[in-house]
Amino acid sequence: MIVRSAGILLYRRSAAKLQVMLVHPGGPFWANKDEGAWSIPKGVYEENEAPLTAAKREFREETGHEIEGEFLDLGEIRQPSRKIVHAWAIEHDFDTNNIISNKFTMEWPKNSGNIRTFPEIDRGQWFAVDQARRKILKGQAGFVDRLIDSVSAEESVDSESRCS
């Protein structure tokens, strides 16, 4: 069975530099991990659910905020885990200080019998694209590259139309 996931990569232009917003997973496993641990807000969806609808739902669950607008389809990438992630990008200057993530419970420490609650996402942050490539999970780095290619192509079309 193939597991499918959908997510949204926010981007903004700051001082003529492209930045992306990534989120850091919550819980004890990720607590002391940084480089290669960040992700786009995303989650698993069922076969009968539209991927973009799922991506919006997952964004809301992980950040506490709705996101609407014109989405740029970044396509799918198969992760090392064999999960397939479909991502969309949208330009939006989101305030990462206002993240309110959903929570999950797990036994921690393992085999202790203690059930604890953790946020699915413990924080979000804006990164320049070169830094984002180091921070993001290896299997998702292709989405940053696809965004750069798409935004560069868009800017080329805009400058050509201004010159004509």
GROMACS elastic network, one bead per residue, 0.5 to 0.9 nm:
[ bonds ]
;  ai    aj funct       b0    kb
    2    82     6  0.74592   500
    2    83     6  0.64373   500
    2    84     6  0.74399   500
    3    44     6  0.70705   500
    3    45     6  0.81283   500
    3    46     6  0.86247   500
    3    82     6  0.76937   500
    3    84     6  0.63596   500
    3    85     6  0.86316   500
    4    43     6  0.82080   500
    4    44     6  0.56427   500
    4    45     6  0.61268   500
    4    46     6  0.75871   500
    4    47     6  0.82813   500
    4    51     6  0.87355   500
    4    83     6  0.57772   500
    4    85     6  0.58731   500
    4    86     6  0.76901   500
    5    42     6  0.64946   500
    5    45     6  0.57031   500
    5    46     6  0.87642   500
    5    51     6  0.77672   500
    5    54     6  0.81658   500
    5    55     6  0.79710   500
    5    83     6  0.72102   500
    5    84     6  0.61427   500
    5    86     6  0.62554   500
    5    87     6  0.84854   500
    6    41     6  0.84474   500
    6    42     6  0.52581   500
    6    43     6  0.56386   500
    6    44     6  0.64816   500
    6    45     6  0.70090   500
    6    51     6  0.57803   500
    6    52     6  0.69206   500
    6    53     6  0.87083   500
    6    54     6  0.61733   500
    6    56     6  0.85160   500
    6    58     6  0.77660   500
    6    76     6  0.88141   500
    6    84     6  0.84306   500
    6    85     6  0.54580   500
    6    87     6  0.56155   500
    6    88     6  0.81760   500
    7    40     6  0.62795   500
    7    41     6  0.54197   500
    7    43     6  0.65312   500
    7    51     6  0.83943   500
    7    52     6  0.77576   500
    7    54     6  0.76274   500
    7    56     6  0.72869   500
    7    57     6  0.89678   500
    7    58     6  0.68595   500
    7    59     6  0.69653   500
    7    85     6  0.74203   500
    7    86     6  0.64655   500
    7    88     6  0.64770   500
    7    89     6  0.86218   500
    8    40     6  0.62566   500
    8    41     6  0.59290   500
    8    42     6  0.66227   500
    8    52     6  0.85750   500
    8    55     6  0.59911   500
    8    56     6  0.72225   500
    8    58     6  0.85144   500
    8    59     6  0.67842   500
    8    71     6  0.87037   500
    8    86     6  0.87112   500
    8    87     6  0.55022   500
    8    89     6  0.55412   500
    8    90     6  0.73931   500
    9    20     6  0.68394   500
    9    21     6  0.66518   500
    9    22     6  0.74575   500
    9    40     6  0.56118   500
    9    41     6  0.71509   500
    9    42     6  0.89871   500
    9    87     6  0.69129   500
    9    88     6  0.60900   500
    9    90     6  0.66160   500
    9    91     6  0.86763   500
    9   143     6  0.80440   500
    9   144     6  0.82817   500
    9   147     6  0.86571   500
   10    19     6  0.84329   500
   10    20     6  0.56430   500
   10    21     6  0.54023   500
   10    22     6  0.79708   500
   10    40     6  0.82910   500
   10    88     6  0.84868   500
   10    89     6  0.55901   500
   10    90     6  0.52112   500
   10    91     6  0.57808   500
   10    92     6  0.60282   500
   10    93     6  0.78853   500
   10    94     6  0.78714   500
   11    18     6  0.69777   500
   11    19     6  0.54953   500
   11    21     6  0.62633   500
   11    89     6  0.70186   500
   11    90     6  0.62404   500
   11    92     6  0.60670   500
   11    93     6  0.73219   500
   11    94     6  0.88677   500
   11   126     6  0.84181   500
   11   147     6  0.86294   500
   12    17     6  0.82201   500
   12    18     6  0.59155   500
   12    19     6  0.53496   500
   12    20     6  0.65215   500
   12    21     6  0.84502   500
   12    90     6  0.85408   500
   12    91     6  0.54326   500
   12    92     6  0.59718   500
   12    93     6  0.59387   500
   12    94     6  0.88149   500
   12   126     6  0.88512   500
   13    16     6  0.57564   500
   13    17     6  0.53577   500
   13    19     6  0.60714   500
   13    20     6  0.88605   500
   13    91     6  0.83534   500
   13    93     6  0.86932   500
   14    17     6  0.51579   500
   14    18     6  0.63917   500
   14    19     6  0.69546   500
   15    18     6  0.84144   500
   17   128     6  0.70212   500
   17   129     6  0.84094   500
   18   127     6  0.85847   500
   18   128     6  0.60972   500
   18   129     6  0.63916   500
   18   148     6  0.80580   500
   18   151     6  0.89602   500
   19   126     6  0.61713   500
   19   127     6  0.52658   500
   19   129     6  0.56037   500
   19   132     6  0.81584   500
   20   125     6  0.82609   500
   20   126     6  0.54876   500
   20   127     6  0.54591   500
   20   128     6  0.64906   500
   20   129     6  0.64816   500
   20   132     6  0.71006   500
   20   144     6  0.79222   500
   21    39     6  0.88739   500
   21    40     6  0.73976   500
   21    41     6  0.89482   500
   21    94     6  0.81274   500
   21    96     6  0.82189   500
   21   124     6  0.67445   500
   21   125     6  0.55203   500
   21   127     6  0.63125   500
   21   128     6  0.89776   500
   21   132     6  0.84361   500
   22    38     6  0.60261   500
   22    39     6  0.53987   500
   22    40     6  0.51425   500
   22    41     6  0.71172   500
   22   123     6  0.86890   500
   22   124     6  0.56542   500
   22   125     6  0.56780   500
   22   126     6  0.64655   500
   22   127     6  0.74740   500
   22   132     6  0.77233   500
   22   135     6  0.84120   500
   22   136     6  0.73923   500
   23    37     6  0.89629   500
   23    38     6  0.55485   500
   23    39     6  0.53511   500
   23    40     6  0.60355   500
   23    41     6  0.63043   500
   23    62     6  0.86953   500
   23    63     6  0.88500   500
   23   121     6  0.64128   500
   23   122     6  0.76326   500
   23   123     6  0.58071   500
   23   125     6  0.64363   500
   23   126     6  0.89136   500
   23   136     6  0.88947   500
   24    30     6  0.79511   500
   24    31     6  0.89870   500
   24    34     6  0.79832   500
   24    37     6  0.67645   500
   24    39     6  0.64025   500
   24    40     6  0.87057   500
   24   120     6  0.86582   500
   24   121     6  0.56530   500
   24   122     6  0.59113   500
   24   123     6  0.54804   500
   24   124     6  0.60907   500
   24   125     6  0.82542   500
   25    29     6  0.88202   500
   25    30     6  0.62018   500
   25    31     6  0.80594   500
   25    37     6  0.75862   500
   25    38     6  0.68907   500
   25    39     6  0.76305   500
   25   119     6  0.79451   500
   25   120     6  0.58305   500
   25   122     6  0.58825   500
   25   123     6  0.75815   500
   26    29     6  0.79443   500
   26    30     6  0.62562   500
   26    31     6  0.67541   500
   26   103     6  0.88338   500
   26   118     6  0.63078   500
   26   119     6  0.52594   500
   26   123     6  0.79133   500
   27    30     6  0.59698   500
   27    31     6  0.62526   500
   27   104     6  0.86399   500
   27   106     6  0.89246   500
   27   117     6  0.83379   500
   27   118     6  0.53392   500
   27   119     6  0.66991   500
   27   120     6  0.70155   500
   27   121     6  0.81925   500
   27   122     6  0.78948   500
   28    31     6  0.50557   500
   28    32     6  0.80504   500
   28   108     6  0.80623   500
   28   109     6  0.87586   500
   28   118     6  0.82633   500
   29    32     6  0.76862   500
   29    33     6  0.80712   500
   30    33     6  0.51931   500
   30    34     6  0.79424   500
   30    37     6  0.72657   500
   31    34     6  0.83502   500
   31   122     6  0.89061   500
   33    36     6  0.77918   500
   33    37     6  0.60290   500
   33    38     6  0.87907   500
   34    37     6  0.52525   500
   34    38     6  0.68971   500
   34   135     6  0.65531   500
   34   136     6  0.88343   500
   35    38     6  0.72059   500
   35   134     6  0.58158   500
   35   136     6  0.69790   500
   35   137     6  0.80408   500
   36    39     6  0.85476   500
   36   133     6  0.82916   500
   36   134     6  0.60519   500
   36   138     6  0.61893   500
   37   135     6  0.61849   500
   37   136     6  0.58178   500
   37   137     6  0.52328   500
   37   138     6  0.84508   500
   38   124     6  0.88000   500
   38   132     6  0.84553   500
   38   135     6  0.55136   500
   38   137     6  0.57470   500
   39    42     6  0.79025   500
   39   135     6  0.81290   500
   39   136     6  0.53461   500
   39   137     6  0.59761   500
   39   140     6  0.72285   500
   40    59     6  0.89330   500
   40    87     6  0.84389   500
   40   136     6  0.79213   500
   40   137     6  0.89731   500
   40   140     6  0.78722   500
   41    55     6  0.79654   500
   41    58     6  0.66524   500
   41    59     6  0.54723   500
   41    60     6  0.89287   500
   41    61     6  0.89825   500
   41    62     6  0.64662   500
   41    63     6  0.78904   500
   41   121     6  0.85764   500
   42    54     6  0.83579   500
   42    55     6  0.60669   500
   42    56     6  0.86136   500
   42    57     6  0.87540   500
   42    58     6  0.54066   500
   42    59     6  0.64536   500
   42    62     6  0.79376   500
   42    85     6  0.82936   500
   42    86     6  0.89410   500
   42    87     6  0.81855   500
   43    54     6  0.75658   500
   43    55     6  0.70964   500
   43    57     6  0.86939   500
   43    58     6  0.56425   500
   43    59     6  0.84752   500
   43    85     6  0.85867   500
   44    54     6  0.77911   500
   44    55     6  0.88061   500
   44    58     6  0.83222   500
   44    85     6  0.85952   500
   45    48     6  0.83326   500
   45    49     6  0.64105   500
   45    50     6  0.81910   500
   45    51     6  0.70433   500
   45    54     6  0.59920   500
   45    55     6  0.84347   500
   46    49     6  0.54218   500
   46    50     6  0.83814   500
   46    51     6  0.86844   500
   46    54     6  0.86125   500
   47    50     6  0.78811   500
   47    51     6  0.88077   500
   49    52     6  0.86447   500
   49    53     6  0.71011   500
   49    54     6  0.66732   500
   50    53     6  0.52881   500
   50    54     6  0.62827   500
   50    55     6  0.87415   500
   51    54     6  0.50098   500
   51    55     6  0.61198   500
   51    56     6  0.87208   500
   51    86     6  0.72229   500
   51    87     6  0.86456   500
   52    56     6  0.62412   500
   52    57     6  0.85659   500
   52    71     6  0.89563   500
   52    86     6  0.84284   500
   52    87     6  0.81142   500
   52    88     6  0.75852   500
   53    56     6  0.52561   500
   53    57     6  0.62546   500
   53    58     6  0.86649   500
   54    58     6  0.60308   500
   54    59     6  0.84875   500
   55    58     6  0.51330   500
   55    59     6  0.61189   500
   55    60     6  0.86459   500
   55    86     6  0.84229   500
   55    87     6  0.75435   500
   55    88     6  0.79684   500
   56    59     6  0.50663   500
   56    60     6  0.62562   500
   56    61     6  0.86748   500
   56    66     6  0.71219   500
   56    67     6  0.65874   500
   56    68     6  0.80684   500
   57    60     6  0.51194   500
   57    61     6  0.61666   500
   57    62     6  0.86111   500
   57    66     6  0.80151   500
   58    62     6  0.59877   500
   58    63     6  0.83439   500
   59    62     6  0.52748   500
   59    63     6  0.58459   500
   59    64     6  0.74866   500
   59    65     6  0.70850   500
   59    66     6  0.71466   500
   59    67     6  0.74583   500
   60    63     6  0.53893   500
   60    66     6  0.52401   500
   60    67     6  0.74737   500
   60   100     6  0.89837   500
   60   101     6  0.82744   500
   60   102     6  0.89175   500
   61    64     6  0.55744   500
   61    65     6  0.76642   500
   61    66     6  0.89705   500
   61   100     6  0.82077   500
   61   101     6  0.61012   500
   61   102     6  0.55454   500
   61   120     6  0.88408   500
   62    65     6  0.82275   500
   62    99     6  0.76848   500
   62   100     6  0.70240   500
   62   102     6  0.57725   500
   62   103     6  0.87249   500
   62   119     6  0.85690   500
   62   120     6  0.65923   500
   62   121     6  0.60796   500
   63    66     6  0.84016   500
   63    96     6  0.84685   500
   63    98     6  0.78006   500
   63   100     6  0.51284   500
   63   102     6  0.77941   500
   63   121     6  0.76250   500
   63   123     6  0.88677   500
   63   124     6  0.84183   500
   64    98     6  0.80874   500
   64    99     6  0.59659   500
   64   101     6  0.57511   500
   64   102     6  0.75589   500
   65    98     6  0.86976   500
   65    99     6  0.76734   500
   65   100     6  0.79286   500
   67    90     6  0.87864   500
   67    92     6  0.86164   500
   68    71     6  0.80556   500
   68    90     6  0.85211   500
   69    90     6  0.72381   500
   69    91     6  0.85909   500
   69    92     6  0.89842   500
   70    89     6  0.87263   500
   70    90     6  0.65566   500
   70    91     6  0.84269   500
   71    88     6  0.59305   500
   71    89     6  0.56245   500
   71    90     6  0.50391   500
   71    91     6  0.82763   500
   72    87     6  0.86510   500
   72    88     6  0.52989   500
   72    90     6  0.61691   500
   72   147     6  0.84750   500
   72   150     6  0.83733   500
   73    76     6  0.89794   500
   73    86     6  0.83021   500
   73    87     6  0.65027   500
   73    89     6  0.65512   500
   74    86     6  0.72167   500
   74    87     6  0.53855   500
   74    88     6  0.51718   500
   74    89     6  0.67815   500
   74   143     6  0.64476   500
   74   146     6  0.62616   500
   74   147     6  0.68864   500
   74   150     6  0.84819   500
   75    85     6  0.82656   500
   75    86     6  0.54566   500
   75    87     6  0.59623   500
   75    88     6  0.73156   500
   75   143     6  0.82385   500
   75   146     6  0.86812   500
   76    84     6  0.64565   500
   76    85     6  0.53896   500
   76    87     6  0.65543   500
   76   143     6  0.86073   500
   77    83     6  0.84503   500
   77    84     6  0.57106   500
   77    85     6  0.54181   500
   77    86     6  0.65790   500
   77    87     6  0.84889   500
   77   139     6  0.75863   500
   77   140     6  0.73688   500
   77   142     6  0.74716   500
   77   143     6  0.79722   500
   78    81     6  0.79391   500
   78    82     6  0.57142   500
   78    83     6  0.57750   500
   78    85     6  0.63218   500
   78    86     6  0.88843   500
   78   139     6  0.74209   500
   78   140     6  0.88225   500
   79    82     6  0.50572   500
   79    83     6  0.52638   500
   79    84     6  0.60148   500
   79    85     6  0.71426   500
   79   138     6  0.84266   500
   79   140     6  0.73042   500
   80    83     6  0.73806   500
   80   138     6  0.85173   500
   80   139     6  0.62383   500
   81    84     6  0.86703   500
   81   139     6  0.87656   500
   85   140     6  0.81662   500
   87   143     6  0.72759   500
   88   143     6  0.87000   500
   89   143     6  0.88242   500
   89   147     6  0.71570   500
   94    97     6  0.88603   500
   94    98     6  0.85630   500
   95    98     6  0.58773   500
   95    99     6  0.78221   500
   95   124     6  0.88937   500
   95   125     6  0.88385   500
   96    99     6  0.57261   500
   96   123     6  0.73170   500
   96   124     6  0.52809   500
   96   125     6  0.59732   500
   96   126     6  0.78040   500
   97   100     6  0.89508   500
   97   123     6  0.79688   500
   97   124     6  0.76566   500
   97   125     6  0.85939   500
   99   121     6  0.83908   500
   99   122     6  0.84030   500
   99   123     6  0.69346   500
   99   124     6  0.71853   500
  100   119     6  0.85333   500
  100   121     6  0.83318   500
  100   122     6  0.87512   500
  100   123     6  0.89233   500
  101   119     6  0.57768   500
  101   120     6  0.60602   500
  101   121     6  0.56636   500
  101   122     6  0.73714   500
  101   123     6  0.86530   500
  102   118     6  0.86338   500
  102   119     6  0.58680   500
  102   120     6  0.58820   500
  102   121     6  0.76433   500
  103   117     6  0.64715   500
  103   118     6  0.54369   500
  103   120     6  0.52795   500
  103   121     6  0.81772   500
  104   116     6  0.83610   500
  104   117     6  0.56201   500
  104   118     6  0.55245   500
  104   119     6  0.63208   500
  104   120     6  0.63314   500
  105   108     6  0.89860   500
  105   115     6  0.64495   500
  105   116     6  0.54544   500
  105   118     6  0.62568   500
  105   119     6  0.88010   500
  106   109     6  0.88413   500
  106   110     6  0.85956   500
  106   114     6  0.81946   500
  106   115     6  0.53982   500
  106   116     6  0.56272   500
  106   117     6  0.66432   500
  106   118     6  0.80395   500
  107   110     6  0.56691   500
  107   111     6  0.69950   500
  107   112     6  0.69522   500
  107   113     6  0.62077   500
  107   114     6  0.53726   500
  107   116     6  0.61158   500
  107   117     6  0.88198   500
  108   111     6  0.73383   500
  108   112     6  0.64349   500
  108   113     6  0.74881   500
  108   114     6  0.57317   500
  108   115     6  0.61002   500
  108   116     6  0.61939   500
  109   112     6  0.54678   500
  109   113     6  0.79532   500
  109   114     6  0.69875   500
  109   115     6  0.85493   500
  109   116     6  0.88649   500
  110   113     6  0.76016   500
  110   114     6  0.82347   500
  111   114     6  0.80171   500
  112   115     6  0.84243   500
  118   121     6  0.84838   500
  118   122     6  0.83505   500
  119   122     6  0.57731   500
  121   124     6  0.76534   500
  126   132     6  0.83591   500
  127   130     6  0.79383   500
  127   131     6  0.59302   500
  127   132     6  0.53249   500
  127   135     6  0.85729   500
  128   131     6  0.54219   500
  128   132     6  0.60259   500
  128   133     6  0.87910   500
  129   133     6  0.62311   500
  129   134     6  0.89138   500
  129   144     6  0.69614   500
  129   145     6  0.85259   500
  129   148     6  0.82298   500
  130   133     6  0.54186   500
  130   134     6  0.70938   500
  131   134     6  0.53231   500
  131   135     6  0.63715   500
  131   136     6  0.87327   500
  132   136     6  0.57827   500
  132   141     6  0.80539   500
  132   144     6  0.77072   500
  133   136     6  0.56477   500
  133   137     6  0.83030   500
  133   138     6  0.80020   500
  133   140     6  0.88274   500
  133   141     6  0.56964   500
  133   142     6  0.87128   500
  133   144     6  0.70954   500
  133   145     6  0.85688   500
  134   137     6  0.81168   500
  134   138     6  0.81775   500
  134   141     6  0.83665   500
  135   138     6  0.85267   500
  135   141     6  0.89427   500
  136   139     6  0.81801   500
  136   140     6  0.65170   500
  136   141     6  0.61270   500
  136   144     6  0.89930   500
  137   140     6  0.55031   500
  137   141     6  0.66170   500
  138   141     6  0.54816   500
  138   142     6  0.82739   500
  139   142     6  0.71107   500
  139   143     6  0.89240   500
  140   143     6  0.57580   500
  140   144     6  0.76096   500
  141   144     6  0.54352   500
  141   145     6  0.67673   500
  141   146     6  0.89067   500
  142   145     6  0.50536   500
  142   146     6  0.61183   500
  142   147     6  0.85552   500
  143   147     6  0.60831   500
  143   148     6  0.86192   500
  144   147     6  0.50947   500
  144   148     6  0.62847   500
  144   149     6  0.87310   500
  145   148     6  0.51095   500
  145   149     6  0.62563   500
  145   150     6  0.86461   500
  146   149     6  0.50937   500
  146   150     6  0.61260   500
  146   151     6  0.85854   500
  147   150     6  0.50766   500
  147   151     6  0.60214   500
  147   152     6  0.83588   500
  148   151     6  0.52614   500
  148   152     6  0.59354   500
  148   153     6  0.84783   500
  149   152     6  0.51837   500
  149   153     6  0.61252   500
  149   154     6  0.85881   500
  150   153     6  0.51460   500
  150   154     6  0.61210   500
  150   155     6  0.86419   500
  151   155     6  0.61193   500
  151   156     6  0.85877   500
  152   155     6  0.51442   500
  152   156     6  0.62149   500
  152   157     6  0.87462   500
  153   156     6  0.50979   500
  153   157     6  0.63365   500
  153   158     6  0.86991   500
  154   157     6  0.52167   500
  154   158     6  0.62419   500
  154   159     6  0.87482   500
  155   159     6  0.61356   500
  155   160     6  0.85140   500
  156   159     6  0.52460   500
  156   160     6  0.61116   500
  156   161     6  0.86216   500
  157   160     6  0.51075   500
  157   161     6  0.61668   500
  157   162     6  0.86676   500
  158   161     6  0.52315   500
  158   162     6  0.63047   500
  158   163     6  0.88137   500
  159   162     6  0.50710   500
  159   163     6  0.63190   500
  159   164     6  0.89336   500
  160   163     6  0.51601   500
  160   164     6  0.65053   500
  161   164     6  0.53588   500
